[in-house]
Amino acid sequence: MKPKLIIGIVAIVGFTSLLMYNFGESISTYTTFEQAETQTTAHIPGVWDKEKEAEFSMETKRFTFYMKDEDGVSKKVVYPKPKPNNFEAADQLVVIGEMRGDTFYANEMLMKCPSKYNDSDPGRFQNAAEG
């Protein structure tokens, strides 16, 4: 075989391996605070623990709050940005980051808010379309 062909094949295999590794790292299943202690990056769904304090520090520019995971375990979450506008309205939160000791440091936070299309009368839109 020609050396250029060998180099090309090695480059393609190396590039494909790198892509697959990065893709595998980016896809993460949801986990709990307990399981996150052994992971480098974790996606934890939960709800805001309203019984505990939530505050934004102007000195550190961090929003700190407590969140309960799916097991009901409440942990402190540190988010390096201001509190999102729709934080209080969120039905569910997903924090993405890592556990350090007893605190979860979130790099990203996703919020699932109630849909404005949900209604107590599920047939409302059907009835409007028929009439």
N, CA and C atoms as an extended XYZ file, in Angstrom:
393
Properties=species:S:1:pos:R:3:atomname:S:1:resname:S:1:resid:I:1 pbc="F F F"
N         0.835       -1.184        0.000 N   MET     1
C         0.000        0.000        0.000 CA  MET     1
C         0.874        1.239        0.000 C   MET     1
N         0.280        2.288       -0.538 N   LYS     2
C         1.002        3.550       -0.585 CA  LYS     2
C         0.967        4.221        0.791 C   LYS     2
N         2.029        4.932        1.150 N   PRO     3
C         2.078        5.593        2.461 CA  PRO     3
C         0.958        6.631        2.648 C   PRO     3
N         0.587        7.339        1.583 N   LYS     4
C        -0.476        8.339        1.697 CA  LYS     4
C        -1.819        7.672        2.026 C   LYS     4
N        -2.069        6.521        1.451 N   LEU     5
C        -3.305        5.791        1.726 CA  LEU     5
C        -3.345        5.325        3.179 C   LEU     5
N        -2.231        4.820        3.680 N   ILE     6
C        -2.151        4.368        5.079 CA  ILE     6
C        -2.374        5.541        6.028 C   ILE     6
N        -1.733        6.657        5.748 N   ILE     7
C        -1.893        7.857        6.585 CA  ILE     7
C        -3.349        8.329        6.543 C   ILE     7
N        -3.964        8.294        5.373 N   GLY     8
C        -5.370        8.699        5.240 CA  GLY     8
C        -6.298        7.800        6.036 C   GLY     8
N        -6.077        6.489        5.958 N   ILE     9
C        -6.916        5.540        6.695 CA  ILE     9
C        -6.750        5.739        8.203 C   ILE     9
N        -5.509        5.911        8.655 N   VAL    10
C        -5.249        6.128       10.079 CA  VAL    10
C        -5.914        7.432       10.544 C   VAL    10
N        -5.837        8.479        9.728 N   ALA    11
C        -6.461        9.755       10.084 CA  ALA    11
C        -7.977        9.624       10.184 C   ALA    11
N        -8.588        8.927        9.243 N   ILE    12
C       -10.048        8.738        9.259 CA  ILE    12
C       -10.468        7.917       10.480 C   ILE    12
N        -9.757        6.839       10.776 N   VAL    13
C       -10.076        6.017       11.946 CA  VAL    13
C        -9.896        6.834       13.232 C   VAL    13
N        -8.834        7.601       13.310 N   GLY    14
C        -8.590        8.432       14.494 CA  GLY    14
C        -9.661        9.485       14.671 C   GLY    14
N       -10.038       10.155       13.603 N   PHE    15
C       -11.064       11.188       13.653 CA  PHE    15
C       -12.417       10.587       14.047 C   PHE    15
N       -12.751        9.446       13.465 N   THR    16
C       -14.016        8.772       13.792 CA  THR    16
C       -14.027        8.343       15.258 C   THR    16
N       -12.930        7.828       15.754 N   SER    17
C       -12.841        7.426       17.160 CA  SER    17
C       -13.025        8.621       18.083 C   SER    17
N       -12.421        9.732       17.739 N   LEU    18
C       -12.556       10.948       18.533 CA  LEU    18
C       -14.005       11.440       18.545 C   LEU    18
N       -14.657       11.405       17.397 N   LEU    19
C       -16.065       11.812       17.321 CA  LEU    19
C       -16.950       10.916       18.174 C   LEU    19
N       -16.738        9.620       18.093 N   MET    20
C       -17.547        8.684       18.876 CA  MET    20
C       -17.323        8.869       20.370 C   MET    20
N       -16.092        9.120       20.770 N   TYR    21
C       -15.789        9.346       22.186 CA  TYR    21
C       -16.498       10.602       22.685 C   TYR    21
N       -16.406       11.693       21.921 N   ASN    22
C       -17.060       12.944       22.322 CA  ASN    22
C       -18.574       12.804       22.325 C   ASN    22
N       -19.127       12.090       21.372 N   PHE    23
C       -20.565       11.873       21.312 CA  PHE    23
C       -21.024       11.080       22.532 C   PHE    23
N       -20.268       10.080       22.904 N   GLY    24
C       -20.601        9.279       24.082 CA  GLY    24
C       -20.539       10.087       25.359 C   GLY    24
N       -19.603       11.005       25.449 N   GLU    25
C       -19.486       11.859       26.625 CA  GLU    25
C       -20.631       12.865       26.706 C   GLU    25
N       -21.119       13.326       25.556 N   SER    26
C       -22.155       14.350       25.552 CA  SER    26
C       -23.536       13.781       25.840 C   SER    26
N       -23.742       12.502       25.567 N   ILE    27
C       -25.030       11.880       25.848 CA  ILE    27
C       -24.956       11.312       27.254 C   ILE    27
N       -25.781       11.851       28.099 N   SER    28
C       -25.788       11.399       29.475 CA  SER    28
C       -27.211       11.097       29.889 C   SER    28
N       -27.377       10.021       30.602 N   THR    29
C       -28.703        9.711       31.106 CA  THR    29
C       -28.925       10.476       32.402 C   THR    29
N       -30.180       10.642       32.744 N   TYR    30
C       -30.496       11.306       34.001 CA  TYR    30
C       -30.054       10.441       35.161 C   TYR    30
N       -29.646       11.094       36.235 N   THR    31
C       -29.125       10.399       37.394 CA  THR    31
C       -29.598       11.103       38.662 C   THR    31
N       -29.135       10.642       39.798 N   THR    32
C       -29.472       11.260       41.078 CA  THR    32
C       -28.211       11.872       41.675 C   THR    32
N       -28.383       12.626       42.764 N   PHE    33
C       -27.220       13.225       43.412 CA  PHE    33
C       -26.252       12.144       43.902 C   PHE    33
N       -26.792       11.062       44.433 N   GLU    34
C       -25.937        9.988       44.950 CA  GLU    34
C       -25.099        9.370       43.835 C   GLU    34
N       -25.717        9.073       42.691 N   GLN    35
C       -24.994        8.476       41.578 CA  GLN    35
C       -24.025        9.470       40.939 C   GLN    35
N       -24.323       10.762       41.032 N   ALA    36
C       -23.478       11.790       40.412 CA  ALA    36
C       -22.113       11.911       41.078 C   ALA    36
N       -21.997       11.419       42.298 N   GLU    37
C       -20.720       11.510       43.016 CA  GLU    37
C       -19.608       10.745       42.314 C   GLU    37
N       -19.970        9.756       41.507 N   THR    38
C       -18.963        8.936       40.821 CA  THR    38
C       -18.790        9.319       39.360 C   THR    38
N       -19.483       10.368       38.889 N   GLN    39
C       -19.433       10.759       37.488 CA  GLN    39
C       -18.739       12.103       37.329 C   GLN    39
N       -18.125       12.302       36.172 N   THR    40
C       -17.483       13.591       35.918 CA  THR    40
C       -18.494       14.641       35.495 C   THR    40
N       -19.522       14.240       34.757 N   THR    41
C       -20.611       15.137       34.358 CA  THR    41
C       -21.926       14.397       34.536 C   THR    41
N       -22.883       15.070       35.164 N   ALA    42
C       -24.165       14.425       35.433 CA  ALA    42
C       -25.315       15.348       35.056 C   ALA    42
N       -26.416       14.747       34.606 N   HIS    43
C       -27.674       15.449       34.333 CA  HIS    43
C       -28.654       15.001       35.415 C   HIS    43
N       -29.051       15.913       36.281 N   ILE    44
C       -29.923       15.545       37.391 CA  ILE    44
C       -31.247       16.290       37.292 C   ILE    44
N       -32.346       15.567       37.089 N   PRO    45
C       -33.663       16.207       37.096 CA  PRO    45
C       -34.176       16.309       38.528 C   PRO    45
N       -34.970       17.337       38.756 N   GLY    46
C       -35.536       17.496       40.086 CA  GLY    46
C       -36.419       18.725       40.159 C   GLY    46
N       -36.752       19.091       41.385 N   VAL    47
C       -37.583       20.267       41.623 CA  VAL    47
C       -36.907       21.162       42.649 C   VAL    47
N       -37.202       22.434       42.565 N   TRP    48
C       -36.666       23.417       43.502 CA  TRP    48
C       -37.213       23.123       44.892 C   TRP    48
N       -36.329       23.036       45.881 N   ASP    49
C       -36.718       22.827       47.273 CA  ASP    49
C       -37.031       24.193       47.869 C   ASP    49
N       -38.299       24.562       47.850 N   LYS    50
C       -38.731       25.898       48.271 CA  LYS    50
C       -38.629       26.112       49.771 C   LYS    50
N       -38.445       25.049       50.529 N   GLU    51
C       -38.333       25.172       51.975 CA  GLU    51
C       -36.967       25.699       52.406 C   GLU    51
N       -36.015       25.680       51.491 N   LYS    52
C       -34.663       26.140       51.821 CA  LYS    52
C       -34.356       27.405       51.027 C   LYS    52
N       -33.337       28.104       51.477 N   GLU    53
C       -33.002       29.406       50.899 CA  GLU    53
C       -32.479       29.320       49.463 C   GLU    53
N       -32.745       30.396       48.731 N   ALA    54
C       -32.205       30.569       47.383 CA  ALA    54
C       -31.737       32.011       47.297 C   ALA    54
N       -30.514       32.209       46.808 N   GLU    55
C       -29.993       33.576       46.777 CA  GLU    55
C       -28.986       33.757       45.642 C   GLU    55
N       -28.856       35.020       45.220 N   PHE    56
C       -27.855       35.385       44.230 CA  PHE    56
C       -26.826       36.261       44.912 C   PHE    56
N       -25.565       35.902       44.807 N   SER    57
C       -24.485       36.670       45.414 CA  SER    57
C       -23.889       37.627       44.386 C   SER    57
N       -23.924       38.891       44.698 N   MET    58
C       -23.331       39.893       43.798 CA  MET    58
C       -21.803       39.782       43.774 C   MET    58
N       -21.207       39.346       44.882 N   GLU    59
C       -19.742       39.228       44.937 CA  GLU    59
C       -19.230       38.106       44.038 C   GLU    59
N       -19.859       36.944       44.148 N   THR    60
C       -19.383       35.790       43.381 CA  THR    60
C       -20.122       35.609       42.057 C   THR    60
N       -21.220       36.363       41.872 N   LYS    61
C       -22.052       36.273       40.656 CA  LYS    61
C       -22.596       34.854       40.472 C   LYS    61
N       -23.032       34.252       41.588 N   ARG    62
C       -23.559       32.898       41.560 CA  ARG    62
C       -24.954       32.854       42.175 C   ARG    62
N       -25.801       32.022       41.587 N   PHE    63
C       -27.122       31.757       42.125 CA  PHE    63
C       -27.048       30.425       42.858 C   PHE    63
N       -27.467       30.424       44.115 N   THR    64
C       -27.409       29.227       44.943 CA  THR    64
C       -28.819       28.869       45.404 C   THR    64
N       -29.172       27.608       45.273 N   PHE    65
C       -30.487       27.139       45.697 CA  PHE    65
C       -30.394       25.669       46.059 C   PHE    65
N       -31.470       25.119       46.574 N   TYR    66
C       -31.527       23.704       46.907 CA  TYR    66
C       -32.514       23.024       45.979 C   TYR    66
N       -32.171       21.815       45.559 N   MET    67
C       -33.007       21.060       44.645 CA  MET    67
C       -33.179       19.637       45.165 C   MET    67
N       -34.397       19.100       44.998 N   LYS    68
C       -34.664       17.705       45.341 CA  LYS    68
C       -34.604       16.881       44.065 C   LYS    68
N       -33.835       15.791       44.108 N   ASP    69
C       -33.761       14.912       42.936 CA  ASP    69
C       -34.935       13.936       42.947 C   ASP    69
N       -34.946       12.999       42.017 N   GLU    70
C       -36.058       12.051       41.896 CA  GLU    70
C       -36.189       11.125       43.104 C   GLU    70
N       -35.120       10.969       43.886 N   ASP    71
C       -35.170       10.155       45.099 CA  ASP    71
C       -35.621       10.968       46.311 C   ASP    71
N       -35.843       12.273       46.121 N   GLY    72
C       -36.259       13.141       47.222 CA  GLY    72
C       -35.112       13.694       48.034 C   GLY    72
N       -33.876       13.469       47.580 N   VAL    73
C       -32.690       13.965       48.276 CA  VAL    73
C       -32.474       15.425       47.889 C   VAL    73
N       -32.341       16.287       48.897 N   SER    74
C       -32.144       17.716       48.651 CA  SER    74
C       -30.669       18.068       48.806 C   SER    74
N       -30.118       18.741       47.805 N   LYS    75
C       -28.710       19.157       47.836 CA  LYS    75
C       -28.601       20.617       47.395 C   LYS    75
N       -27.552       21.246       47.850 N   LYS    76
C       -27.247       22.620       47.451 CA  LYS    76
C       -26.714       22.599       46.024 C   LYS    76
N       -27.224       23.534       45.194 N   VAL    77
C       -26.783       23.662       43.809 CA  VAL    77
C       -26.218       25.070       43.629 C   VAL    77
N       -25.029       25.148       43.057 N   VAL    78
C       -24.393       26.431       42.758 CA  VAL    78
C       -24.375       26.599       41.250 C   VAL    78
N       -25.004       27.682       40.789 N   TYR    79
C       -25.122       27.972       39.360 CA  TYR    79
C       -24.376       29.273       39.087 C   TYR    79
N       -23.402       29.293       38.159 N   PRO    80
C       -22.525       30.452       37.991 CA  PRO    80
C       -23.127       31.617       37.196 C   PRO    80
N       -24.439       31.728       37.210 N   LYS    81
C       -25.122       32.798       36.480 CA  LYS    81
C       -26.264       33.315       37.349 C   LYS    81
N       -26.866       34.434       36.967 N   PRO    82
C       -28.028       34.914       37.724 CA  PRO    82
C       -29.205       33.948       37.624 C   PRO    82
N       -30.139       34.111       38.544 N   LYS    83
C       -31.339       33.272       38.548 CA  LYS    83
C       -32.112       33.508       37.258 C   LYS    83
N       -32.475       32.440       36.547 N   PRO    84
C       -33.269       32.599       35.320 CA  PRO    84
C       -34.635       33.217       35.627 C   PRO    84
N       -35.164       33.957       34.664 N   ASN    85
C       -36.425       34.668       34.859 CA  ASN    85
C       -37.577       33.739       35.211 C   ASN    85
N       -37.647       32.587       34.589 N   ASN    86
C       -38.778       31.686       34.803 CA  ASN    86
C       -38.474       30.580       35.812 C   ASN    86
N       -37.525       30.805       36.694 N   PHE    87
C       -37.110       29.798       37.670 CA  PHE    87
C       -38.262       29.377       38.581 C   PHE    87
N       -38.987       30.346       39.138 N   GLU    88
C       -40.081       30.043       40.064 CA  GLU    88
C       -41.238       29.316       39.384 C   GLU    88
N       -41.430       29.538       38.102 N   ALA    89
C       -42.547       28.934       37.378 CA  ALA    89
C       -42.241       27.521       36.880 C   ALA    89
N       -41.016       27.091       36.981 N   ALA    90
C       -40.612       25.787       36.427 CA  ALA    90
C       -41.236       24.630       37.195 C   ALA    90
N       -41.782       23.670       36.445 N   ASP    91
C       -42.297       22.436       37.038 CA  ASP    91
C       -41.150       21.493       37.396 C   ASP    91
N       -40.102       21.512       36.566 N   GLN    92
C       -38.968       20.628       36.761 CA  GLN    92
C       -37.703       21.337       36.316 C   GLN    92
N       -36.604       21.011       36.992 N   LEU    93
C       -35.285       21.535       36.642 CA  LEU    93
C       -34.397       20.363       36.245 C   LEU    93
N       -33.460       20.630       35.358 N   VAL    94
C       -32.397       19.664       35.073 CA  VAL    94
C       -31.095       20.442       35.193 C   VAL    94
N       -30.272       20.045       36.150 N   VAL    95
C       -28.977       20.689       36.324 CA  VAL    95
C       -27.906       19.790       35.730 C   VAL    95
N       -26.954       20.400       35.053 N   ILE    96
C       -25.886       19.665       34.387 CA  ILE    96
C       -24.560       20.161       34.955 C   ILE    96
N       -23.796       19.254       35.516 N   GLY    97
C       -22.525       19.645       36.121 CA  GLY    97
C       -21.922       18.486       36.890 C   GLY    97
N       -21.332       18.811       38.068 N   GLU    98
C       -20.637       17.786       38.835 CA  GLU    98
C       -20.803       17.995       40.331 C   GLU    98
N       -20.747       16.896       41.056 N   MET    99
C       -20.768       16.934       42.518 CA  MET    99
C       -19.361       17.195       43.014 C   MET    99
N       -19.269       18.098       43.976 N   ARG   100
C       -18.002       18.326       44.684 CA  ARG   100
C       -18.341       18.343       46.166 C   ARG   100
N       -18.010       17.259       46.828 N   GLY   101
C       -18.383       17.123       48.233 CA  GLY   101
C       -19.886       16.950       48.342 C   GLY   101
N       -20.533       17.828       49.102 N   ASP   102
C       -21.978       17.743       49.313 CA  ASP   102
C       -22.736       18.771       48.469 C   ASP   102
N       -22.039       19.443       47.542 N   THR   103
C       -22.631       20.503       46.723 CA  THR   103
C       -22.532       20.136       45.256 C   THR   103
N       -23.591       20.434       44.499 N   PHE   104
C       -23.589       20.199       43.061 CA  PHE   104
C       -23.285       21.519       42.367 C   PHE   104
N       -22.267       21.540       41.515 N   TYR   105
C       -21.885       22.728       40.750 CA  TYR   105
C       -22.405       22.571       39.325 C   TYR   105
N       -23.410       23.362       38.993 N   ALA   106
C       -24.069       23.260       37.696 CA  ALA   106
C       -23.435       24.204       36.691 C   ALA   106
N       -23.107       23.692       35.516 N   ASN   107
C       -22.634       24.531       34.415 CA  ASN   107
C       -23.815       25.044       33.609 C   ASN   107
N       -24.850       24.216       33.543 N   GLU   108
C       -26.056       24.556       32.784 CA  GLU   108
C       -27.277       24.176       33.596 C   GLU   108
N       -28.394       24.862       33.285 N   MET   109
C       -29.646       24.528       33.939 CA  MET   109
C       -30.768       24.645       32.918 C   MET   109
N       -31.563       23.587       32.819 N   LEU   110
C       -32.706       23.577       31.920 CA  LEU   110
C       -33.967       23.596       32.766 C   LEU   110
N       -34.991       24.303       32.294 N   MET   111
C       -36.233       24.396       33.041 CA  MET   111
C       -37.402       23.939       32.202 C   MET   111
N       -38.236       23.105       32.798 N   LYS   112
C       -39.461       22.675       32.141 CA  LYS   112
C       -40.581       23.464       32.805 C   LYS   112
N       -41.173       24.361       32.041 N   CYS   113
C       -42.231       25.204       32.574 CA  CYS   113
C       -43.583       24.655       32.145 C   CYS   113
N       -44.626       25.001       32.896 N   PRO   114
C       -45.955       24.533       32.501 CA  PRO   114
C       -46.322       25.102       31.139 C   PRO   114
N       -46.971       24.294       30.348 N   SER   115
C       -47.340       24.721       29.000 CA  SER   115
C       -48.528       25.657       29.058 C   SER   115
N       -48.471       26.712       28.281 N   LYS   116
C       -49.607       27.628       28.223 CA  LYS   116
C       -50.766       27.013       27.449 C   LYS   116
N       -50.514       25.872       26.809 N   TYR   117
C       -51.559       25.203       26.048 CA  TYR   117
C       -52.316       24.177       26.881 C   TYR   117
N       -51.792       23.876       28.087 N   ASN   118
C       -52.522       22.948       28.952 CA  ASN   118
C       -53.773       23.647       29.457 C   ASN   118
N       -54.863       22.904       29.518 N   ASP   119
C       -56.117       23.485       29.960 CA  ASP   119
C       -56.891       22.413       30.704 C   ASP   119
N       -57.760       22.845       31.583 N   SER   120
C       -58.540       21.868       32.340 CA  SER   120
C       -59.593       21.198       31.461 C   SER   120
N       -59.918       21.794       30.303 N   ASP   121
C       -60.897       21.226       29.388 CA  ASP   121
C       -60.176       20.699       28.156 C   ASP   121
N       -59.816       19.395       28.143 N   PRO   122
C       -59.045       18.863       27.014 CA  PRO   122
C       -59.798       18.906       25.699 C   PRO   122
N       -61.120       18.961       25.725 N   GLY   123
C       -61.889       19.000       24.488 CA  GLY   123
C       -62.146       20.399       23.966 C   GLY   123
N       -61.581       21.392       24.627 N   ARG   124
C       -61.822       22.781       24.254 CA  ARG   124
C       -61.449       23.069       22.813 C   ARG   124
N       -60.242       22.640       22.403 N   PHE   125
C       -59.791       22.929       21.044 CA  PHE   125
C       -60.541       22.087       20.024 C   PHE   125
N       -60.898       20.874       20.402 N   GLN   126
C       -61.650       20.016       19.493 CA  GLN   126
C       -63.039       20.607       19.251 C   GLN   126
N       -63.684       21.069       20.310 N   ASN   127
C       -65.009       21.663       20.186 CA  ASN   127
C       -64.965       22.933       19.348 C   ASN   127
N       -63.919       23.714       19.512 N   ALA   128
C       -63.789       24.951       18.731 CA  ALA   128
C       -63.587       24.634       17.260 C   ALA   128
N       -62.864       23.550       16.966 N   ALA   129
C       -62.612       23.183       15.568 CA  ALA   129
C       -63.869       22.648       14.912 C   ALA   129
N       -64.704       21.953       15.696 N   GLU   130
C       -65.928       21.381       15.138 CA  GLU   130
C       -66.995       22.450       14.908 C   GLU   130
N       -67.017       23.455       15.760 N   GLY   131
C       -68.090       24.440       15.710 CA  GLY   131
C       -67.787       25.525       14.782 C   GLY   131
